[in-house]
Amino acid sequence: MTNSPDSEPVERLRILTERHVMDIWADGAFCGTGFLVAPDTALTCAHVVAGREPGSLTAMIEGRSVALDVVRLMPEAKGAGSTYGFPDLAELRLAEPAHDLQGVWLGSAAPTQATSVSVHGFSGHTLEPGIQPDTLNLTVAGRSGRFVRLQWDQVVRGFSGGPVLDTTTGRVCGVLKASRHEKGMSGGWLIPVDAVEECSPGLLERNHAAHRPGTVWFDTARDRGGRQAALFGPDPGPVAGNTPAQMLARGAMPFVDRPELGELKNWCYARDDQLLRLLYAPGGSGKTRLSAELCGQLRNMGWIAGFADRESLGNPLRQQQWLDNLTAALGAGFPCLVVFDYAQARLADISALMAHVHRHRPDGITLRVLLLARSEQPLWHALREEFEAQYIEDWALRGASSLRLPTTLGAKDPATLVTEAFGQFARLLECPWVRMPPSLALRAGRQDSILGMLAAALDAVLTLRQGEEWEESDDPLARICRHEITGWYTLLEDRLGKGGVLAGRTGRLMAEGLLLVPTLARWRDRSELTTLLTSVRGAAFPGQPPVNAAAVRGCLRALYPSAEGDHVAPLEPDRLGEILVRRVLAEPESSGDEVAYLRATLDVTPLREERARTRSVLETLDVLARARGCTSVGRVADHPAHAVLDQALAQVVRERPLVLVPALVTVAARVPHAELLVGLIEPVLETCETDLLLLVEPRLPGYPSGLSALSALVLRRLLQSADPGSDDSGRHVRLRRLRRYSLRLEESGHRDEAVRAADEAVLLSRDLVRGSARYKADYAAALHNLSLLRHRSGETEPALGLSVEAVSLYRELVSGDPGTRHRTLMDMAGALSLLALLRLEDAQVNGAARDAAEGVMRCEQVPEGAREDDVYLACLETLAECRHRTGRPQEALTSSLQAVERLEELAGLRPSRYLARLPETLQRHGFGLLRADCLPEAYKVLSRAATERAALPLRSSPRLREQQALVLRVLLRLSDELDEFTHERSSWLRMMTVLDGRTS
């Protein structure tokens, strides 16, 4: 605790200490002071209670008299000295425990020199008659024998046995013993807290266990409220504004419990270091609401929890302070949960947080980072790249998991939900007379999300309140958007008058275009937004009279106040913002000159900071991309606005390629259906200058994605036109481009070209390694890449030779550097896995077994977070096959079982990625059991494989159908042969019938 002695937290602690202090009496005579260390236990000085008759001691606690018993004195007698001997402590037991007091929080060590302390007790030296509560403020002078000397204030009779509060740590550091002089009133001594263990073994441990995050004293001493506010702002309260959009976005409905909340709480309290979790679902499924509820419940349990603010982490001037505040909170013993909404747009912030905590984290911390996104990929790929650049992937990704949030509530059927929502919205809008249309509940299940159901209920209330007849809509969110616009018109008329520039049909449509501006250009301050509104009006609506931009900005602020500063909040839920984008662009009079409209909203030159300009462009393009259809569920694939947006954005991109093309590539790399954006970028990149290609290159994803063809285009042009230099460093740049180029070509379906590029990379790396051994890793990677491509082309013999050479180089690298980085070990494991497969194809079974075993070993040398599990599973399954072929069935079964168990773990962490792979892995293990003649065990495993595959979504792959048919035929045969499974034969027959497409 670093607060000054006069700070508010210290004052709260003093008040808390006073509640725990008690005046001790014996047969009506005042003896001294004591204080609670547990609801039923108190401490005082031995000399205060020594020699008192049993049953004579009482104390006033919480306004009532309670009898006290002396449990032990240390020492039992005063001794020969003038004062009672060390430690002069007494433990007391209350006949009736205190009801609402936990006891003071005892420190762990004596206070240091010059520490300010306060002593709370009772004395007869106040201005009021009799024994009264009294307080001292002293400073630690230093050790005095085994006691500690205090100075500066006057210690009077009656304080003996009182708690000494260390105002630096916020904990009680000792017990006041006596005045410095027996008959004087200057300074005194305290009994250090570490003497308590000597007097009462186990008491300190019991006391410390009672004070943890969420308890009053711990939270006050460590200033949980101040730390929470510094990280996440004040406690969320009612937010001004009750537009239809805000009623949907800000939790007008009471929270409905969901099983995923329990899963997330279990994750938070798990003992292992599962730092990261992704909660993903389509827009409108309730991710933000669920996370806000999680934060609230955790805060009630003593956590510091909230949503990471973009301004705090995105602003370089504030980021370091925010990160320092986080590690300070963790160091103070508080468990912390940090939530990142729109995680796909916050990769740099997430990486900065994880890297900072990795560098500065205290021991024994509890940190959880929850990411919210609409889809699982390519987020995990992008995060791995970010973490690998910081060398923290082994720590940050260990145990990282995903949880898909269903779009509906399991606890409530749609009809019940919309019925309750209708009633709640009617109460909030003060129209209880409206009656819910029967069709609303009957057709609620047609909506694609919870948000859609709530929107339908709210639309019905708003429509009926206006005296109109409500009709069902396929898109109730679009109807809510219309209600929102109506409210915007009304406010403009009230504030600006009915006959102004924004009146009439043309004015109203222009007002829609202005309403969209804060959603496209987010978090602008008063001056920046006013300037932008002026610019948009002037550029996009040149024939219209000027508007009072400051007044329009004031109206926007009145409707959409941000919790921070004087910003205008964007339209939320975000799907409403996307609908408004399409609505404005589909209506020419709303966006005016659509090219000029987008040009103005994407113009960030007025912003002062470079980082703010970059972030603003990315945020605007992210909204436009989602409106265009770069999303999963809730996606609008076809809309009149799409062609308008494509044409206008393409024009703006051609005008400002150096800014917009790299930004569009960044956005496209983190959203689904990125091919919609590729068409805007590709024509520019086909003819642009090299300087733009160089800006785009570092933003290209290094993993398979919808940008693979675009990446190949950029790399091809750089290889053709860019001159990195003829020295080794320049040739190394070319080598790395060739390797990436070959991978992207392969992903784009151009294998022959990919092989040629990989072949050139091998030749170049071979030449480089002749001159310097530092290029050996590049040479090994180039050989492995070419080997893989040759293997996929059916060229086993040349692929085998290349693979042998690659593995040999990796062995040299690993043996020469015991501290080899995880990346090299995983690359080596991948090369060994491929080599084992190639040897199997060439009938080199024993060699394949050795390579596969080494591949498994190399994977297991890599910490879990940095391990690539796809490679690990491939190595295990290849090793199992090799051991079967070499006549070692039990060892083979050990490997295949290990693969099953690891895949089960991964399916629990990331089900959407790994669950569909489980049946095939079970099938391999089951067939291995058959080969080992373990028939009952094989039946059980294959039974599970068939059941797991049948539970997966219907797949049309002929290969998967053939595999299932094969497993079912084996199960039918085994159920004939094994009596204990005969009764299950009918279920396999039914499953086979379904698979064949026949009715039973």
N, C-alpha and C positions, 0 to 999 in steps of 0.2 A: 504494500500500500504506500503510495508516494505522495499522498495528499498532505497539505500543510496542517498543523494542529488546529487551525481555525476553519478547515474546510467542512462542507456539508456532510460528506460521509463520516468524518471523524465525529462530528456532532451527533450524528445518528448512533454511532457506536457508544458514545458516552451515555446517551439516553438508554440504550440497550443494556449497558453495564449496570446502570443505576437500578434497573428492574431486577437484576440478579443479586443485588447486594441486600444483606439482612442485618439487622441489629440483634445482638445476642444478649439475653438476660438470664439471670439466675436468681430465683426467689425474689423477683422484683428489682434486682440491682443490675444496672447496665454493665456489661462485661467488655464489649468491643464489637468488632465487625466480622462478618463472614460473607461468603458468596457461594452461589450454586455452581457446581461443575457438572451436574447431571440433575434430572428432575428430583431424585431422591438423595442426592449426596452434596455436601458442602465442605468447604475448606475454611480454616481460620488458623490463627497462631495457637500453638499448644499452650502458651502462657495465658491466653484468653479464657480457656475452659479448664485448665488443670486445677485439680483440687475441688471441683464442684461436685456436689452430691448427685448421685444418679437420679434421673427424673426431674432435676431442678432446672434444666436448660430449656429455654424456648426462644423462638425468633419470630419476627413479623415478616411474612412472605405473602405477597399479593393481597395485602390488607387483612390477613388473618394470622392468628397465633398458632404456631406449629411446634410440637415437642421435638427435642433433639436428643439423640444418643451419641456418645463419643465412641467411635469405632476403634480408633487408635491414636496414640500420642507418640510423637517422635521429637526428642527422646521422651521416655515415660516420666522422667523427673527433671527438674530444673538444672540440677548440678551445682557445683561449688561456685561458679562464676556469678558476676553481678547481673547477668541477663540469662535468659533461658538458652540452653545450648542448641547448636545447629542440628536439625534444620528448623526447629521450633514450629512444627506443623501439626495440625490435628485434622483428622477426617471425621465428619459428622454424618449421621444418617437421619433423615427426616421421617417422622412417624407417618406423615401423609405427603406423598410426592406433590410437587408443584404441577399445576394443570397445564399451563401454557408456556412453560419455560424449559429450554433444552439444556441450560447451563452455559456459562461463558465458554469461549473457545480458547483453550490454553495454548500457549506457544510451544515451540520445540526447543528453545534455547534462551539463555539469559539475554537481556538487552545489551547492546553495545554502548560504548562510551559516547556521551553527548546526545543520546536518544531522548526525545521528549516523551514523558509519560504523564498519565493522569491517574489519580488515586481516588476511588469512590468509597465512602464509608459513612460513619456517624460520629458526631462529637457533641459536646456541650459548649462549644466555643463559637456558635453562630449568634446572630442578633436576636434570634427568637429563643424563648425560654425552653429548657429541657434538652433532651437528646434529639438532634435533628440531622437529616442527611447533609453531608458536607463533601466538598471536593478539593483536591490539591492538584496543582500542576508543577511538576518537578523535572529535573534533568539528571540523567545518569552520570555520576562522576567517575565510576569505575569499580573494579573489584575491591572488596574490603574483606580479606580472608576468604571465607566461603560464601559470605554474603555479598550484596552489591550496595554501594553507597549512592545516596541520592542527595541533591542539593537544590537550593534556591527558594523553595517554599517552606512554610512552617508546618511541621508535622506535630499535631497535638494529640492528646490522649483521646482514645476512642477509635482511632483509625487502625489500630493494630488488627491484623487479619483481613484487611481490605484488599481487593484486587487492584493490581497495578497494570493499567492498560498501556501497551506500547502503541503510540499513535502512528508509528511508521508501518508496522505490520498489521495493526488492527486486532491484535490478540493479547490476551492477558499473559504478561511475561513474568509475573511473580506475585508474592504476597507481602504486603507491607508488614514489617516487623515492629519497628519502634522509632522514636525520635533519636537523632544523633546523640543527644545528651539526655540522660534519664529525666532531668528536671527542666530541660530547655525546650525550645520550640524552633529549632533551625535544622532543616534537612532530616535525614533518617537513613534507614537500611531497608532493603527488601530481600526476601528469600527467593532466590531464582527458581524458575518453574521446573528446571531439571531436577530439583530436590524432591518434587512431588512423587516421582517414580520410586525414590528411596523410601518415602513415607508410606505410599499406597501403591504397591506393585499392580500394574494393569490399569490403573485409573487414567493415566495419560492416553493409553491406547483406546480405551473405551470412550474417552472424551473426544479424541480426534475422529473416531469413527462416526460420531453423531453429527459432525460438522462437515458437510459436503455441499457441492453445488445444489442450489435449490433450498437450502436452509437459511434462515434469516441472518445469522451471524456471518457465515461464510460469504454470502452474497453481499452483505454490507461491507465487510472487511476488504473483499477483493473488488468491490464496486462493480457488480455485475450490471446494474442498470446503466452506469456511465459507459461501460464497455459495449453494451448492446447498442446504445444510442450512437456511439462513435462509429460503429461498424455498419449498422443498419437503420439508423435514424430513430426517431421516437417510436414508441409502441403504436402500431397501426390503429387508428381510430376511425370514426365516421369521416368519409371524404365528401367534400362539398360536391353538389351536382346530382341530379336525378333524371338525366336524359334516359331514353330507352336503352341506349348502348351501355351507359353506366350501370343501369339496373342489372343488366346481364353480366357485366364484367366484374362488378364489385361485390358480388355475393349477396344480392337481395334475398335469395332463398337461403334458409338455414342449411348448414352443411349436412349432407347425408353420408353416413358412415360407409366406407368401402373397404373390402378386405385388403386392398393394396396399401391402405394406411397402416394396418398392422404389420404388413411385410416391410414397409419402410422403417417403422419404429424398431422392428427386430434387427434390421440392418444397422440402424444407428447404434443400438446397444450391443451388437455382436462384439466379441472380444478380439477378433482378428482385425487386421489392418485393411479392411475393404474400404478404401478411401472414396472411390468413385462409384457412382451409380447413375445410370441413364434411365429416366422415366420418359417414355416416348408414346405418342398417340397423335392421331389427327387433331387439327385445331378444333376446339370446342368440346373436347372430351373431358375437360376438368383437371388438366395437369396443374395449372397454376393454383386453382382453388384447393386442390388436395395438398399441394406443397405448402400453401399458406396455413392450412389447418395443421399440418405436421409441424411447422415452425411454432405455431401457437402452443400446441401441446408440449413440445419439447421445452419451450421457454417456461412453461408452468412446472417442468421437472428440473429446472436449474440449468438448462442449456442456454447458450447464446446462439441464436438462430435467426436467419432472415435471407432476403434476396440481395445478391451482390449488385450494387448500384452501378450503372454504366458510367456515371460521371465520376465516381470515386476511383474506379479501376481504370477507366479509359483516359483519365486526365493524368498526364505524367507528373504534374505538380502535386497531385493528391494520392497517386497510386502507392508510393513508398510509405507514406504515413498510414494509409489504410492497411497495407500488408504488415507493417510493424505493429499496428493495433491488434491485428489478428494473432500474430505470434505471441504478443504480450498476453492476450486473453487465454491462449492455450497454455502459456507458461504459468499463468495464475491458477491453473487447475480446472478451467471451465471447458466442458465439452462443447464443440462448436459445429454447427451445420451451416454451410454456405450453399445457397441455391442460385443457379444460373439459368434464368429463363432465356429462350432463344439461344441455346448453347451453340448452335452451328454458327452464329454470328459473334460468338465471344471466345473463340479459340485462343487468341492472344492473351486475353484476360485470365482464362483458366490456366494456361501454361505459366503465366507470370506468378499466379498464386501458388501453384504446385511447386514451382522452382524455388520460390522464396521460403515456403514452409520446409522444403527438403533441406535447404541450406541452414535454416535457423531454428528448426523445430526443437522444442525442449523434449526431454525424455518423458515417456508415458502419457503422451497426449491422446485425446480422442477428437479426431477431425473427420467429418463426413462432407463430401462435396456432391450435391445432387444436380444433375444436368437435365434440363427439360428441352425436348425437341420433338418435331413431328415425325421423324423417322430415325432408324438406328444407323443406317449407312447413308452417306459416307463419313458420318461423324467419328466413328471409332478409328477409321483409317487416318483421318486428318489429325486426330488427337495423338495417335502413335507417332506420326511424323513430327508434331510439335514437341512431344516429350523426348523423342530420340535426339532432337537438336539440342535439348537441354541436358541430355544424359541422365534423365530421371525416369525412364520408362519402366525400369525394374521395380522401382518403388511406387510410382504413381499408378501403374496399371495392375499391380498385384491384387487379384480378387475383384477387379472391376467387373461390374455386372449390369445387366439391362432388365428393365421391367416394363412390359407393354401394358398400358392402361386401356381397359375395354372402353368402347365408345358409349356403352350403356351401363346403368347401375344394376348390379346383381341383386341388391337388397330391395329394389323397388321396380315394379313393372312400369312401362311407359305411361299407361293410363293413370296409375296412381300418382306418378311424378307430375304429369301435366295438370292433374286435378288440384294437387297441393299448390303448384306454381300459380295456377289461375287465381286461387283464393288469396295467396300471398300478394300477388301483383295488384289485385283489386283492393286489398287493404292499403297497400303503399300508395296507390293512386287515388285513394279516398273515393272509390266508387263501388261500395259493397252491394249496390243494387243490381249490378250486371250479373247475368246468368250464363254459366258455361255452356256453349253449344255441345250437344252430345257427340257430334262428329269429331270434336277435338280429342277426346279420350279414345274414341274408337280407332283413330288413325295415327295416334302418336307414335306407334312403333315404326312408321315409315321413315321417320327422320334418321339421318346418318350419325347423329351425335346427341349428347345431353344438351348441348347448346342449342341444337335445332329444336328439341322438344320445348325448352324454356322459351325460345324465341316464338314458337307457335302460340304458347299460352299468353305471353306478353302482347303479341300482336292482336290476339282475340280481345283482351281487356281494353287495349287502346282503341281498337276499332269500335267496339260496343259502347265504350264511354262517349265516343263522338256521335252516338246515335245511328251509326251505320250498321249494315248487316255484314257479319263476318263470313268469309268464305275461305275454305282451306287453300293453302298455297303449297306448291312443291318446294319453294325456297322461302321459308318464313324469315330468314335472316335478311333477304332482300326487302321484305316488307318492313322489318325493323329499321333498315337503312332509310327507307322512305319516311317513316315516322321521325327519325333523327333529323332528316333534312327539313321536315315541316317545323320542328322545334327551332331549328337554326333560322328559318325564314321569320318565324314569330319574334325571335329575339332581335333580329336586325330591324324589323319594323318598329318594335317598341323603342329601340335605342336610336335608330337613325331616321325614323320617320317612314311613312308609307309612300311618299312620292319621290324618293331619292334614286340614285343611280342603280341601286340593287332591287328596285321595284319592277313590276311587270315581268312578263315571261322571260325576256332576255336577261334582265337583271337577276332574276331568281336563278336562272341556269348559271350565270357567271358566279353567283354566290356559292353554288355547289363546288365550282372549281376552286374557289378560295377556301372553302371548308376543308378540302382535301390537303391543302398545303402543309399544315403541321403534321399530318400523318406521313407525308413523303419526306419532308425536311424536319426531322425531329430535334427536340431539345435546343431550339434557338432561343436566345434571350430576347428581351423586349425589343431592343434596337434591331437585332439581326432579323427577327421575324417581321417586324414592320417594314424593313428595307426589302425583304424578300416578297412580301405581299404587294408592295409597290411595283417591284420588278415584274412579277407575274402578271399583274393587271396591265402594265404598260406594254409588255412584250406579247402576251397572248391575246389581248383584247384591244388592239390599237385603235379601233374605231369607236370605242366606248369612252364616255366621260371619265375623268379620274375619280377614284374613290378615296375616302378618308381611311388610309391604311391603318393608322393608329387606332381609329375607332373600331375598325373591323377586328384588329388584333385584340382590342379590349373585349369585344363580344366573344371571340374564341376563348379567351382566358376565363371569361365568366362561365362559359359552358363546360370547359375542359381544363380546370385548374390542375396544375401539377403539384405534387407534394413537395417538390424542391424548387426553391427560387421563384422567379416570375415566369417560368416556362409555361407553354401550352402543351398539355398532354396529347399524345396521338389518339386517334379513334380506336377504341378497344371494345370488344374482343377483336383480335387482328383480322379475323375473317370478315368482319364488317368493313374494316379498312380496305381489304381486297375488293369487296363488292363495290365500295365507293370509287375505287380506282377504275374499275370496269365501267361503272355507270357514267363517270365524268368523261372518259375517253370515248365511249360509245355515242355521246351526245355532243356534236361539234360546238354547240353554243355554251356548253359547260367548260370545255377546255380551250375554246377559241382556236387559235392556231396551235394545234397539239405539239408540233415541233418546238415552237417557241415556249410553250408551257413546260415541256420536259427540259428544254435547254435552261430555262430560268430556275427550275427546282433543283437541277443538278449542278448549278453554278455555285461553287463553294468558295470562290475567290474572296468574298467579303469576310470569311471567317479568319481569325487572326492566327490560329495555331495550325501547323501542318498536320499534326495528328488528328485534330478535330475535323479538318477538311477531308482527310482520308476516311475517317469513320463515317462522316455524314454521307459521302458518296456511296459507301458500301451499304449503309442502312436504307438509303433511297432505292438503290438497285435491288436490294433484298425484298422490299415491299413490292416493287414492280414485278420481280421474278415470281413471287407467290401469286400475285394477281394474274400473271400470264399462264399459270398452271404448273409451275415448278414446285409441286407439293404432292402429297400422297392422297389420303382420303379427304373429301371435301373439295377435290380438284375440279375446276371447271375447264373441261378439255376444249370446248368450242364456244366462242362468244364473239359477237360483232366487234368488241373492243380489241380483241387480240390482233387483228390485222392493222388497226390504227396504231396500237402500241408498238408492234414490230416495225412498221414503217417510220414512225416518229423517232423511236429509239435508235434505229439503224442510222437515221440521218444525223442525230446528235452524236452518235459514236464516230461517224465519219468525220465530223467537225472537230471532235476533241478526243482523238484516239489515245494520246499519251496518258490521259487521265482515266478514261472510261473503259478502254479495253482491258488493262490489267485489273481494274476493279470488277468488271464483269466476269473475268476468268476466276477471280477469288470467290465471287458469289456462286458461280456455276460449279465450282469444285466442292461445294458443301450443301447443295440442294439436290433432291431427286428430279428426274426428267430434265437434266441439264441440256439435253439436245435442243430444247427450245431456245436456249440462249446461244448455242453454238452457231446457229444460222446468222445471228447478228454480228458475231465476232469474225467468223471465218473469212468473209470477203475482204475485210480490212487486213487480216494477217496474210492473205495470199499475195498482197501487193505492197505492203508497208515497208518502211525502211528498217534497217537492222536495229536501230536504237529502241524501237517499240518491241521487237522480238526479244531483246535482252531484258526489257522490263517485264515481259510476260513469263519468260522462262522460269524464274524462281517461284512463280505462283502456280505452275502446273503440278497437279497431284502426282506423287510418285507411286501410285497404286492403280489397279484397274478401275476405271470410272467411265462416266459418259463423256469425258473429255479426252479419251485415248486418241481418237482420230485427230482432234485439234492439236493435241500434244505432238503427235507425229508430224503434223504440218509445220509447227513452229520449229521443231528440232531438225526437220529436213531442210528448211530454209536457212537455219543457222549453220548447218553443216555445209551447205552449198555456198553461202555468202559471207558468213562471219569469219574473220581471220584471228583466231586466238593467239597466233604467234607460232614460230617454228621452234622455240626452245621447249624444254621438257614440260614446263608448266602449261604452255599453250597446247601442246599435244595431249597433255593429260585432260584438259578441258574438252578437247575433241573426243577423246576416248570415252569420257563419262556421257557425253551427248550420244555417242553411237550406241552405247549400252541401253540408255533410256529409249532411244529411237527404236531399237529392235524390239524391246518389250512392248511399246505402244503399238507398233505395227502388228505384232502377233495378236494383241488384244483386239485390233481393228479388223482382223481377218486377212492380213497380207503376209502370210508366212514366208513366201519366197523372198520378198524384200527384207523381212525380218532376219532371215538366215544370212543374206548378203551383208546387212549392217553388222550382225554379230560376228561374222567372219572377219570383216575389216577391223572390228574392235579387238579381236584376238591378235591379229597381225600387229596392230599398233601397240597393244599392251606388251606383246612379246619383245618388240623393239625397245620399248621404254624400260623394261625390266633388265635388259642386257646392260643398260647404262646405270641403273640404280635399283637396289633391292627394295626401296621404299614403295615401288609400284607393284610389288608381288601380290598384294591383296587384290588390286585391280585386275591383274592378269588372271588370277584364280577365278574371280567373278566373271570375267569375260569368257573363260573356258567353260565354266559351268552353264552360262547362258546359252552358248552355242551348242553345247551338248544336249541341253534340254530341248532346244528347237530341232536339232537333228533327230532326237528320240521321237518327238511328236510327228516328224515327217516320215517315220518308219525306217530311219537309217541307223540301225542298232550298232553296227560295227564302228563307224566313225564316231558315233556318240559315245561309245564305250571308251575309246582311246582318249577323247577329250576329257571325259569324266575322271578317268584314272589320273590324268595329269593335274586336273583341278584339285582333286582330293590330296594328291601328293604335295601340292603347293600349300594348301591349308594346313596340312600336318606340320610343314616347316614353319609356318607362321605361328601356330599354337605352341610348338615346342620351343621356339626362340623367344617367346614372350609369355611367361606364365600369367601375366595380368591382362591377357587378351580381352578386348572389349566383347560385350555380349553379342554385338552385331556380327563379329567375325565367327564366333562359335555357332551362331544360328546359320550363317551362310555355309559353314562347314557341314553342319548337320544336314542341311538341304542337299548339298552336293553328295554326301554319303548316302542319303536316301535314294537319290537318283542312280548312283553307282550300283547300289544293291539291286535295284530293279533291272538295270541293264545287265548285270551279271546273271540274274535269274533268267532273263530272256536268252542269254548266251549259254545257259546250262552250267554256269559256274556257281553251284549252289553253296559250297562251303565259303567261298570268297564273299558271296552275297550276304551270308549270315554274319561274317565278321564285320563287314561294312555297316550292316543294319544295326548290329549291337553297338558299334562305335557311334553311330548316329544317335541312338537313344542316350548313350552316355554323355555326348556333347550337349544334347538338349537339356539333360538333367543338371549340367554344370551351370546353366543359365537360370537366374532367379525367375520365379513364376511370372512376374509382371513383364519381363523382357522376353520371355520365351514365346516363340511362335507355335501355337498349339497345333496348327495344321501340319507343320513339319514334324512335330513330335508324334502325332497320331500316325502319320505316314510311316515314320521309322518303326514304331511299335508293330503296326500291322504287317509291314514288310518282314520284320524280324520274326514274327509268328509264322509266316508262310515259309521262310527259310528254315526254321527249326523243324517244321513239319516235314519238309523235303529231305532234311538231313537225319531223320529218324529220331528226333528228340521231342516227342509229343507233349510231355509234361512241361518242358521249358516253353514250347510253343503256346500252350494254353496259358501259362503265366503271362506271357507278353500280350496275348489277345485279351485276356481278362483285364490287364492293366490299361489297355486301350479303351475297353468298355467303361471302366471306372472313371478314367479321366474324362471321357466324353460325357458321362452322366454329370460330372461336376460342371463341365462347361455348359451343358444343356440347362442346368439350374441357374447359371450365371447369365447366359446369353441364349435363351431358348430359340429366338427367331433365327439365329445363325447355326446352331448346332443340333437342335432337337430332331430335325429331319434326317440327320446323318446317323442317328442312333440305331434305327432298325438294321441298316446295312452292316454296321459294326457288330451288333448282336448276332446277325446272321453268320458273319465270318467266324465268330467265336463258337457259335453253335455247330457249324460244320466241322470246326476243329475238334470239338468234343466227339462228333460222330467218327472222325478219323481215328480218334484215340479210343473208340469203342465205349465211350461213357454215355450210353443211350438215355437213361433217365435225365441226366444233367443236360444233355443235348436237347431233349424234348422241351424242358423248361425254358431254356434260353431261346429256342426257336419259337416257342409259343409266345414269348414276350415280343420277339421281333415281329411276328405276324400281327399281334395286337397293336403294337406301337405304330406300325406302318398303316394299319387300317384306320387308326385314329387321326392320321395326318390329313390335311385338306386333299381333295381328289386331285390326283396327278395323272396326266395323259401319257407320260413317258412310257414307251414300250419296254424299255429296259427295267424300269421299276415294276411294271406289271409282271414281267417275266420272272423277276426275282421273287415277288410275292407268290406267284403260282408255284415256283419251285419249292419255296418254304412250306406252303400248304400241302403239296404232295408228300413231302417228307413227314410232315406232322400226321397226315392221314395214315401213312405206312407205320409210323411209330405207335400211333394209337391202336393199331391192329395188333402190333407185336407186344406192347407193354400193357399188362392187365390194369395197372393202376390208372391208366389214362384212357381206357376204352370209352368211358362215359363222355369224354370231350369230343369224340369223333364227329358227332352231329354238328357241333359249332363250326368245325373246320369245313365240313361239307357246305354249310350255309355260306360261309365266307367265300368259298370257291365259287359257289353259284353267283353270288353278287359280283365277284371279280369277272366272271364270264359274261356278265350282263343278262343273266336269266333270272326269273323270279322263282322263289322257292315254292 
